Amino acid sequence: MLLKYYLFITMALFLSSTNLYAESNGEQLYTHNCSACHGANGDGGVGVPLALPDFQYGVTNDYLEKTIRLGRPGRVMPAFTQLTDAEVKAIVKHIRSWAPGKPFKYSDKKINGNLKHGKQLYIKNCAACHGSKGEGGQGTGVTMSRPRDLPVIAPALNNPGFLASAPDMMIKTVLMNGREGTPMLSYLKQGLSEKDINDIVSYVRSFEKPQQTTKTEEKLSPTISYESPFSLEETVASLKRAIIGKNFKIIREQYVNQGLVEKGQEDKKQVIVYFCNFNFLNRALAIDPRVGLFLPCRVTVAEHKGKVLVMSSNPLYMSNLFNNENLHKLCEEMYQVYADIIEESTF
């Protein structure tokens, strides 16, 4: 009995100290997980400006916690499932330190408006920023992918993460009051009635789709790899012809370990060919500047144990890491380019 009591006390102290540690490190947790997108002081960037008073007072702790947990599938905001409840609460507490007032409190009351009328009002008043189907503004939010006078790209209202986090009354309050410091205006001041706003809320809520179970997607390989029947030199020459044939410009050719070893000591059996289509590059950068991590395009040709392999990173695998629906479309296009070029160079 004494042993059980001792174990219970030990576990309770451990959990208590863990929670206290997380709470006292809210700033560190925010810096590590959130600041890259939302700014060190919550002034925004890729992500929304969290320190704006109108944002702070218009959202509940529950909304912030659910947003951290669920993310925004298909957008840049990931789901932070690895954080403990104590760590999530610590981050929220740190975010709250930027605004001294108290946020609104919302009931769970559902709003039942006129969907048909709500759709008409949404198209007239909201679609220009939030998209005709609630898909949100284009781009990630950084200045090269949005007009510079906008502090943030309009969020996706049809996003399952948003709809699961935001109660009807919160959406209504934002529509009624607007958000000072952003392009979001008060629709009461724009001449809409409270009934009109209820209709818009109901239409936005109609974006919510029943959760469906889907088949597990085939596990993607991080690389695309083909074996060449030719020598390394012949394969590199064939690769260059295939690249030019796809309307890409060859930037340079170098050995994999060039610059990492003394000149003349490079491994001549490992070659990288860099190439680019600048129109494609500009389109990709405008959607998500993080593509700079795997663009310009590059393909490696390596000879190992008598086999010549032609390899590249898999853009679809990289796309899953970046969680951006618009970028995914370009990554699909990029995957096909890689596959066609590598396949052609090995035939």
C-alpha positions in Angstrom: 0.0 0.0 0.0 2.8 2.4 0.9 4.6 1.6 -2.4 1.5 2.4 -4.4 1.1 5.7 -2.5 4.8 6.5 -3.2 4.4 5.8 -6.9 1.2 7.9 -7.0 2.9 10.9 -5.4 6.0 10.5 -7.6 3.8 10.4 -10.8 1.8 13.4 -9.6 4.9 15.4 -8.9 6.3 14.5 -12.3 3.2 15.5 -14.2 3.0 18.7 -12.2 6.6 19.6 -12.9 6.1 18.8 -16.6 3.1 21.2 -16.8 5.0 23.9 -14.9 8.0 23.5 -17.2 5.8 23.8 -20.3 4.0 26.8 -18.9 7.2 28.7 -18.0 8.6 28.0 -21.5 5.6 29.3 -23.6 7.9 31.9 -25.2 10.5 29.3 -26.2 7.8 26.9 -27.5 6.3 29.8 -29.6 9.7 30.8 -30.9 10.5 27.2 -31.9 7.1 26.3 -33.4 5.4 29.5 -34.5 7.6 32.5 -34.9 8.9 31.6 -38.4 5.4 32.2 -39.8 3.7 34.5 -37.3 6.7 36.7 -36.4 8.8 36.8 -33.2 6.4 39.3 -31.6 3.2 38.1 -33.4 3.3 40.8 -36.1 2.7 38.3 -38.8 4.3 37.3 -42.1 3.4 34.0 -43.8 0.9 33.6 -40.9 -1.7 36.0 -39.5 -0.6 38.8 -37.2 -1.5 37.2 -33.8 -0.7 40.4 -31.8 -3.4 42.5 -33.4 -5.8 43.5 -30.6 -8.9 42.9 -32.8 -7.6 39.4 -33.5 -6.8 38.7 -29.8 -10.2 40.0 -28.6 -12.1 38.2 -31.3 -10.8 34.6 -30.7 -11.1 32.3 -27.7 -8.4 30.2 -26.1 -10.3 27.2 -27.4 -10.1 28.5 -30.9 -6.3 29.0 -30.6 -5.8 25.6 -29.0 -7.8 23.8 -31.7 -6.0 25.8 -34.5 -2.6 24.6 -33.1 -3.9 21.0 -32.8 -5.7 20.8 -36.2 -3.8 23.2 -38.3 -5.2 24.2 -41.7 -5.1 21.1 -44.0 -4.0 22.1 -47.5 -2.6 25.5 -46.4 0.7 26.4 -44.8 -0.4 26.0 -41.1 0.5 22.4 -40.0 -1.2 20.4 -37.2 1.1 20.4 -34.2 0.1 16.9 -33.0 3.4 16.3 -31.2 2.9 19.0 -28.6 1.4 18.1 -25.2 -1.8 19.8 -23.9 0.4 21.7 -21.4 2.7 22.9 -24.2 -0.3 24.1 -26.4 -1.7 26.0 -23.4 1.7 27.6 -22.7 1.9 28.8 -26.3 -1.6 30.3 -26.1 -0.7 32.0 -22.8 2.3 33.5 -24.4 0.3 34.7 -27.4 -2.2 36.3 -25.0 0.7 38.3 -23.4 0.6 40.7 -26.4 -2.9 42.1 -25.6 -4.0 43.2 -22.2 -7.8 43.0 -22.7 -10.1 40.0 -22.4 -11.3 38.2 -25.5 -15.0 37.8 -26.3 -16.8 34.8 -24.9 -19.0 32.9 -27.4 -21.9 30.6 -26.8 -22.3 27.3 -28.8 -25.5 28.7 -30.3 -25.9 27.6 -33.9 -27.0 30.2 -36.4 -29.7 29.2 -38.9 -29.8 31.8 -41.7 -31.0 31.8 -45.3 -28.4 29.9 -47.3 -29.5 31.2 -50.7 -29.5 34.8 -49.6 -26.2 34.1 -47.7 -24.6 32.9 -50.8 -25.6 36.0 -52.8 -24.2 38.2 -50.0 -21.0 36.2 -49.7 -20.3 36.4 -53.5 -20.9 40.2 -53.4 -19.0 41.0 -50.2 -16.6 38.2 -49.4 -15.5 36.3 -52.4 -13.0 38.9 -53.7 -10.8 38.2 -50.7 -11.8 34.8 -49.5 -12.4 33.1 -52.8 -15.7 32.1 -54.5 -15.8 28.8 -52.7 -14.1 30.0 -49.5 -10.7 28.7 -50.6 -8.8 31.8 -49.3 -6.4 34.2 -51.0 -3.7 33.0 -53.3 -0.1 32.6 -52.0 1.4 32.1 -48.6 1.2 35.6 -47.3 4.8 36.8 -47.6 5.3 40.0 -49.6 6.4 38.4 -52.8 3.1 36.5 -53.0 0.6 39.2 -52.0 0.1 42.9 -52.6 2.5 44.7 -50.2 -0.3 46.8 -48.6 -2.0 43.7 -47.3 -0.8 42.5 -43.8 -1.9 39.0 -44.5 -3.6 36.8 -47.2 -7.3 36.2 -46.5 -7.8 32.9 -44.7 -9.6 29.9 -46.3 -13.1 29.8 -44.8 -13.9 26.4 -46.3 -10.9 24.8 -44.5 -11.8 21.9 -42.2 -9.4 23.1 -39.5 -11.0 26.6 -39.5 -14.5 25.3 -39.4 -13.8 22.9 -36.6 -12.1 25.6 -34.5 -14.4 28.6 -35.1 -18.0 28.6 -33.6 -20.8 30.4 -35.5 -20.9 33.2 -33.0 -17.2 34.0 -33.6 -17.6 34.2 -37.3 -20.7 36.4 -36.8 -18.8 38.7 -34.4 -15.9 39.1 -36.9 -18.4 40.0 -39.7 -20.2 42.5 -37.5 -17.1 44.2 -36.0 -14.4 43.7 -38.7 -10.8 43.5 -37.7 -8.9 46.7 -37.4 -5.5 46.5 -38.9 -6.6 44.2 -41.7 -8.7 44.6 -44.8 -11.6 42.9 -43.0 -14.3 45.6 -42.5 -17.4 45.7 -40.3 -20.3 44.7 -42.4 -22.7 46.4 -40.1 -20.9 49.7 -41.0 -21.1 48.6 -44.7 -24.9 48.6 -44.5 -25.7 44.9 -43.9 -28.3 44.0 -41.2 -27.7 41.4 -38.5 -30.1 39.1 -40.4 -27.9 39.5 -43.5 -24.8 38.6 -41.4 -26.6 35.5 -40.0 -27.3 34.4 -43.6 -23.6 34.8 -44.5 -22.5 32.8 -41.4 -24.9 30.0 -42.4 -23.5 30.0 -45.9 -19.9 29.8 -44.6 -20.9 26.9 -42.3 -22.3 25.1 -45.4 -18.7 24.7 -46.6 -18.3 22.1 -43.8 -18.3 18.6 -45.2 -18.9 15.4 -43.3 -15.7 13.7 -42.4 -15.0 10.8 -44.8 -12.7 7.9 -44.4 -10.3 7.5 -47.3 -8.0 4.8 -48.4 -4.5 5.0 -47.1 -2.4 6.7 -49.8 0.5 4.8 -51.3 3.7 5.7 -49.4 5.7 8.1 -51.5 9.4 7.6 -52.0 11.5 10.7 -51.3 13.4 10.1 -54.5 12.8 9.3 -58.2 15.4 6.8 -59.4 16.1 5.0 -62.7 19.0 2.7 -63.7 20.7 3.7 -67.0 21.9 1.1 -69.5 24.6 3.6 -70.7 27.9 4.7 -69.3 28.0 7.6 -66.8 29.3 10.0 -69.6 26.7 8.8 -72.1 23.9 9.1 -69.5 24.9 12.7 -68.6 24.9 13.7 -72.3 21.5 12.0 -72.8 20.2 13.8 -69.6 21.2 17.2 -71.0 19.4 16.5 -74.3 16.3 15.5 -72.4 16.4 18.7 -70.3 16.8 21.0 -73.3 14.0 19.0 -75.1 11.6 19.9 -72.2 12.4 23.6 -72.6 14.6 23.9 -69.6 17.9 25.8 -69.5 21.0 24.0 -68.1 22.5 26.2 -65.4 25.6 24.1 -64.6 27.1 20.7 -64.2 29.3 19.8 -61.2 30.6 16.8 -59.2 28.5 16.1 -56.0 31.4 16.7 -53.6 32.8 19.7 -55.5 33.8 22.4 -53.1 33.8 19.9 -50.2 37.2 18.4 -51.1 40.4 19.8 -52.6 40.2 20.6 -56.3 41.2 17.6 -58.3 40.0 15.2 -55.6 36.3 15.2 -56.6 34.5 11.9 -57.1 34.1 11.9 -60.9 31.5 9.1 -60.7 28.9 11.4 -59.1 27.6 14.3 -61.2 24.8 16.8 -60.6 23.1 18.7 -63.5 21.3 21.9 -62.5 18.6 23.2 -64.8 15.7 25.6 -64.7 12.6 27.0 -66.5 12.4 30.5 -65.1 8.7 30.9 -65.9 8.0 27.8 -63.8 10.4 29.0 -61.0 8.7 32.4 -60.8 5.2 30.8 -60.6 6.4 28.4 -57.8 8.1 31.2 -55.8 5.0 33.3 -56.0 3.0 30.5 -54.4 5.4 29.4 -51.7 9.0 30.8 -51.4 10.1 27.7 -49.6 10.4 25.9 -52.9 13.9 27.5 -52.9 14.9 24.5 -50.9 14.5 22.2 -53.9 14.6 24.5 -56.8 16.3 25.0 -59.3 15.8 21.5 -60.6 18.7 19.1 -60.2 19.3 15.5 -61.2 22.2 13.3 -60.0 23.9 10.7 -62.1 26.1 8.3 -60.1 28.0 5.1 -60.9 28.1 2.5 -58.1 29.2 -1.1 -58.3 29.0 -1.1 -62.1 25.5 0.4 -62.2 24.7 3.9 -63.4 21.8 5.5 -61.5 19.9 8.7 -62.4 18.2 10.2 -59.3 16.3 13.3 -58.2 14.2 14.4 -55.2 10.5 13.6 -55.5 8.6 16.9 -55.6 5.4 15.1 -54.4 7.2 13.9 -51.3 8.4 17.5 -50.7 4.9 18.8 -51.3 3.5 16.7 -48.5 6.0 18.3 -46.1 5.0 21.8 -47.1 1.2 21.4 -46.8 0.2 23.9 -49.5 -2.6 22.9 -51.9 -1.6 25.4 -54.6 2.0 24.3 -54.4 1.0 20.7 -54.7 -0.4 21.3 -58.2 2.9 22.7 -59.3 4.7 19.8 -57.6 2.6 17.3 -59.6 3.7 19.2 -62.7 7.3 19.2 -61.6 7.1 15.5 -60.8 6.0 14.7 -64.3 8.9 16.8 -65.7 11.4 15.0 -63.6 10.0 11.6 -64.5 9.9 12.3 -68.2 13.4 13.7 -68.3 14.9 10.9 -66.3 13.0 8.2 -68.2 14.0 9.7 -71.5 17.7 9.9 -70.5 17.8 6.2 -69.6 16.2 4.8 -72.9 
